[in-house]
C-alpha cells in the first residue's frame, strides 16, 4: 500500500511540474528533468510519510498518548484526594 501512495504522490508532483513548465514556456528537456526529480522526491516523501517509517512514528505517538491517559486516574469522574 505504501508503495502505491508514494507512486501516486510522485506522479502528482511530476504532473504539477510538467503543467507549470508548459504554462510558463520552459524548454521541454528541462521540464522533463525537473519532472523526473519531482517524481523521485514525491515518491520518497510518500514512502516516508505513508510507509513503514510513517506507520512506526504514528504507532509510537499513539502509544505514548495512551500510556499518559491510562495512568492519570481521572477517567469517569474519579478524582484523587
N, C-alpha and C positions, 0 to 999 in steps of 0.2 A: 504494500500500500504506500509506504513512504517513497518508494521509487517512482510511483505514478504521480504523486503530489509534487515531487521535485521536478519531474519531467514537465508537468503542466505549468509550474511556475517558470521554468526555463523557457518553454515555448512562448508563454505570455510576455516574458521580458524581451525575447528576440523579436516578437511581433511588434511590440511597442517601439523598439529601436528602429526596425525597418520602416514603420509608419512615420516616425519622426524624421528619419533620414530622407525619405522620399518627399515628404511635405516641405522640407527645408532645402532641398536641392543638393544634398551631399552626394558625392560620386558613389556609384554602385559598389565598387570594390571596397571602399572604406565603410560603407553601410553594412556590407556583409561581414566584414571583420568585426565591427562593433557588435553586430547581432550574434556572432559566434561567441564573443566574450560574454555578452549578456546572457546567452543561453547557458553557458557553463556556470556563471555566477548565480543565476537564478536557480539552476538545478542544485548547486551546492547549498544555497540558503534554504531551499525547500527540503533538502535532505537533513540539514541540521535542525531546522525548526520542527518538521513533522516526522523525522526519522527516529532512530533509536536514541540518539543523544537528547533530542527534544522530549521524547517519551520518558526517559530516565529523569530528566530535570523536573518534569511535571509530576512524576511519581514521588520524587523526593520532596517537592514543595507541598504536595497534598499530604504526605506522611507527616511532615513537621507540623502542619496546621492541626491535623487530627490529634497528635500527641499533646499539643498545647491545650486543646479544648477538653481532652479527657481528664486531665489532672486538676482542673480548676475546682470541681466540686460545687459549682453553682448552677448546674443544669436543673431544670424543672423547679425553679423557685427555691432551691436549697441554699441556705446562707450559713457561713461559718461564724460562730460566735453569737 
